[in-house]
Amino acid sequence: MRLREITQDPAGPKLLKISTKKKGCSGQVYTLEYVSTVSKFDETVEQDGVKVVIDSKALFSLIGSEMDYVQDKLSAQFVFNNPNVKEMCGCGQSFM
């Protein structure tokens, strides 16, 4: 729902790209960025009328993952439920 709100704004971004980056105490972190075009080897996934771009280098570590938008009194963020994660750091920001 939140992604649909963001990408349907005529003045806003059209695509969200999900990647992973080597960082953090467990090895990798998720990165989200707005893009206007899809790179040659990236994968595009569409669900409920929303398109998301998956970085080709992150594809195998993200297969089977679910992304959700969670909002509470202190924060609002996208969270991942990734069945491929073997280990997470104590703060929950990086994974292996």
C-alpha positions as CSV (number, residue, x, y, z in Angstrom):
1,M,0.0,0.0,0.0
2,R,2.8,2.5,1.0
3,L,4.7,1.7,-2.2
4,R,1.7,2.4,-4.3
5,E,1.2,5.8,-2.6
6,I,4.8,6.7,-3.3
7,T,5.0,5.6,-6.9
8,Q,1.6,6.9,-8.0
9,D,2.5,10.5,-7.2
10,P,3.0,12.2,-10.6
11,A,5.9,14.3,-9.2
12,G,7.4,11.3,-7.3
13,P,9.6,8.4,-8.2
14,K,8.3,5.6,-10.4
15,L,10.4,2.6,-9.3
16,L,12.0,1.4,-6.1
17,K,15.2,-0.7,-6.4
18,I,16.2,-3.2,-3.8
19,S,19.8,-4.1,-3.4
20,T,22.2,-5.5,-0.9
21,K,25.5,-4.0,0.1
22,K,28.5,-5.4,2.0
23,K,28.3,-3.6,5.3
24,G,27.5,-4.1,8.9
25,C,28.6,-6.6,11.5
26,S,26.9,-9.6,9.8
27,G,28.1,-8.8,6.3
28,Q,25.2,-7.4,4.2
29,V,22.5,-4.8,4.5
30,Y,19.4,-4.0,2.4
31,T,19.5,-0.8,0.4
32,L,16.5,0.9,-1.2
33,E,16.8,3.6,-3.8
34,Y,14.5,5.3,-6.3
35,V,15.3,4.8,-9.9
36,S,13.7,5.9,-13.2
37,T,15.1,3.1,-15.4
38,V,15.8,-0.6,-15.1
39,S,19.4,-1.8,-15.6
40,K,20.0,-4.5,-18.2
41,F,20.3,-7.5,-15.8
42,D,18.0,-6.3,-13.0
43,E,14.7,-8.2,-12.4
44,T,11.4,-6.4,-12.2
45,V,8.7,-7.8,-10.0
46,E,5.1,-6.5,-10.1
47,Q,2.5,-7.2,-7.4
48,D,-0.8,-5.4,-6.7
49,G,0.0,-2.8,-9.4
50,V,3.4,-1.9,-7.9
51,K,6.7,-2.5,-9.7
52,V,9.9,-3.1,-7.7
53,V,13.3,-3.6,-9.3
54,I,15.7,-6.2,-7.8
55,D,19.4,-5.6,-8.3
56,S,20.8,-8.5,-10.3
57,K,23.7,-9.0,-7.8
58,A,21.2,-9.3,-4.9
59,L,18.6,-11.6,-6.6
60,F,19.7,-14.9,-5.1
61,S,19.9,-13.5,-1.6
62,L,16.4,-12.0,-1.9
63,I,14.5,-14.9,-3.5
64,G,11.5,-15.8,-1.4
65,S,11.7,-12.6,0.7
66,E,8.7,-10.5,1.7
67,M,8.9,-6.8,2.2
68,D,6.4,-4.9,4.4
69,Y,5.9,-1.4,5.6
70,V,5.7,-1.2,9.4
71,Q,4.6,2.0,11.3
72,D,4.5,2.4,15.0
73,K,4.7,5.3,17.5
74,L,8.5,5.7,17.1
75,S,9.2,4.7,13.5
76,A,8.0,3.9,10.0
77,Q,10.1,1.6,7.8
78,F,10.2,-1.1,5.3
79,V,11.1,-4.5,6.9
80,F,12.2,-7.7,5.2
81,N,11.3,-11.3,6.1
82,N,14.0,-13.2,4.3
83,P,14.1,-17.0,4.5
84,N,17.7,-17.1,3.2
85,V,19.1,-15.2,6.2
86,K,21.5,-17.5,8.2
87,E,22.5,-14.9,10.8
88,M,21.6,-11.4,11.9
89,C,23.4,-8.8,14.0
90,G,22.1,-7.8,17.3
91,C,20.5,-4.5,16.0
92,G,18.8,-6.4,13.2
93,Q,20.2,-4.1,10.4
94,S,22.7,-6.5,8.8
95,F,22.5,-10.2,7.8
96,M,24.5,-13.1,6.4
